[in-house]
């Protein structure tokens, strides 16, 4: 299904009408491997009660099926059309429809707005292109973004999860030099947040530690948006990192040889103790910066009702997969 592209820009009385219909646009941009798929599943399952409160939701089932196509150019795409302007037109048309439905808040959740896991793995760096990307998304939303929610995670666990995710989807098992490069990179969440604040200076950036909010999407929504979110009685743990046994099976099936990975049944830990120390040092500096006020660029948002962070997600349905197919695929329907 294709989206209609608006051939007009509101002017005069029509423009004034649009401006008067205020709607908060809240971007939930990830990061990857921080429970984003489970958060999106929660939003889909609670569409009706949230809509009754004036809260709308766009997730990957909408954003990745043409809505955002063209906002960030691809090197291999070269046409005579202005794909960026067409994409901006699609987004603005959909925003107009959401306002017309009377929504007061629109939550847009897609971790690929920050970049892709494969880009991080290829560069050995944490979201190096987030600044340029988010500048483009902010322009598409015409300065209506009021809040950006971003989750951060301890770097050694983030990178271990990202590498497991990547290898399971065809990325080669990294050699020692590649792992050392990742561990020795000094780019952390502070740099990511700083780039984000530069790209979208008008937005309230709320940084939410994964270790505090994992498995509690309703609390994440409430703390990130101010919405009194409905309690989640049917928790789903989606898109989990594959275990070592699962990764070995994947490698064997594609002919790469699963014996390249260490023996074991639990989570893959590709880093040495020295690597862990380097990654933890950067993350500790990141958290100290956030706790100290992040130079006024962002707010560290924590769940003060939770006494301590859990090591695993709460009990509940533990289901693999993205679950994007569960989302309504009515892309041409505004809102």
JONOR-V663457 format. One record per backbone hydrogen bond with DSSP energy under -0.5 kcal/mol. NH is the residue of the N-H (numbers start at 1). CO is the residue of the C=O. E is the energy in kcal/mol with one decimal. If there is no record, write none. Layout:
NH CO E
NH CO E
This chain:
6 4 -0.5
14 11 -1.2
15 11 -1.0
16 12 -2.2
17 13 -2.1
18 14 -2.1
19 15 -2.4
20 16 -2.1
21 17 -0.9
21 18 -0.7
22 20 -1.7
24 104 -2.6
25 144 -1.4
26 24 -0.6
26 106 -3.2
27 25 -0.5
27 147 -2.4
28 26 -0.6
28 108 -3.3
29 27 -0.7
29 149 -2.1
34 31 -0.8
39 35 -2.1
40 36 -2.5
41 37 -2.1
42 38 -2.2
43 39 -2.2
44 40 -2.2
45 41 -2.4
46 42 -1.2
47 44 -1.3
50 46 -2.0
51 47 -2.6
52 48 -2.0
53 49 -0.7
53 50 -1.0
54 51 -1.8
55 50 -2.6
56 54 -0.5
56 105 -3.0
58 107 -2.5
62 59 -2.1
63 59 -2.6
64 60 -2.1
65 62 -1.2
67 62 -1.1
68 63 -1.8
71 68 -2.2
73 71 -0.6
77 74 -1.5
78 76 -0.6
83 81 -1.4
86 82 -1.9
87 83 -2.4
88 84 -2.6
89 85 -2.2
90 86 -2.0
91 87 -2.4
92 88 -2.5
93 89 -2.2
94 90 -2.2
95 91 -2.3
96 92 -2.1
97 93 -1.8
98 94 -2.1
99 95 -2.4
100 96 -2.3
101 97 -1.3
102 99 -1.8
103 98 -1.8
104 54 -2.0
105 54 -2.3
106 24 -2.9
107 56 -2.5
108 26 -3.0
108 106 -0.6
109 58 -2.8
109 107 -0.6
110 28 -1.8
110 108 -0.6
113 110 -1.8
114 111 -1.2
115 111 -0.6
120 116 -1.7
121 117 -2.6
122 118 -2.6
123 119 -2.3
124 120 -2.0
125 120 -1.0
127 125 -0.9
130 127 -1.4
133 129 -2.0
134 130 -2.7
135 131 -1.7
136 132 -1.5
137 133 -1.9
138 134 -2.6
139 135 -1.8
140 136 -1.9
141 137 -1.8
142 139 -1.5
143 138 -1.7
144 141 -1.8
146 25 -2.1
146 144 -0.6
147 25 -1.2
148 204 -2.4
149 27 -3.2
150 148 -0.5
150 206 -2.4
151 30 -3.6
152 208 -1.1
157 154 -0.6
158 154 -2.7
159 155 -2.8
160 156 -1.6
161 157 -2.3
162 158 -2.9
163 159 -2.6
164 160 -2.1
165 161 -2.6
166 162 -2.6
167 163 -2.8
168 164 -2.1
169 165 -0.7
169 166 -0.9
170 167 -1.5
171 166 -2.8
179 175 -2.1
180 176 -2.3
181 177 -2.2
182 178 -2.0
183 179 -2.5
184 180 -2.3
185 181 -0.9
185 182 -0.7
188 186 -0.6
192 188 -1.6
193 189 -3.1
194 190 -2.4
195 191 -2.4
196 192 -2.2
197 193 -2.8
198 194 -1.9
199 195 -1.9
200 196 -2.4
201 198 -0.5
203 200 -1.5
204 146 -2.6
205 203 -0.8
206 148 -2.9
206 204 -0.6
207 205 -0.6
207 299 -2.9
208 150 -2.8
208 206 -0.5
209 207 -0.5
210 152 -3.6
212 209 -1.3
213 209 -1.4
214 210 -2.1
216 213 -2.2
219 216 -0.5
220 216 -2.1
221 217 -2.6
222 218 -2.1
223 219 -2.8
224 220 -2.0
225 221 -2.0
226 222 -2.3
227 221 -0.6
229 227 -1.7
233 231 -0.8
237 317 -2.3
238 236 -0.8
239 321 -0.7
244 266 -3.0
247 243 -2.5
248 244 -2.7
249 245 -1.8
250 246 -2.1
251 247 -2.6
252 248 -2.3
253 249 -2.3
254 250 -1.5
255 252 -1.2
256 251 -2.6
257 251 -1.0
260 257 -1.3
261 258 -1.7
270 268 -0.6
276 272 -2.5
277 273 -2.2
278 274 -2.0
279 275 -2.5
280 276 -2.7
281 277 -1.9
282 278 -1.7
283 279 -2.2
284 280 -2.6
285 281 -2.0
286 282 -2.3
287 283 -2.6
288 284 -2.2
289 285 -2.2
290 286 -2.2
291 287 -3.0
292 288 -1.9
293 290 -1.5
294 289 -2.8
296 293 -2.2
297 294 -2.5
299 205 -2.7
301 207 -3.2
301 299 -0.8
302 300 -0.6
304 302 -1.1
306 303 -1.3
307 305 -0.6
317 235 -1.4
319 237 -0.7
319 317 -0.8
326 323 -1.8
327 324 -1.4
331 329 -1.2
333 330 -1.3
334 332 -0.7
335 94 -0.7
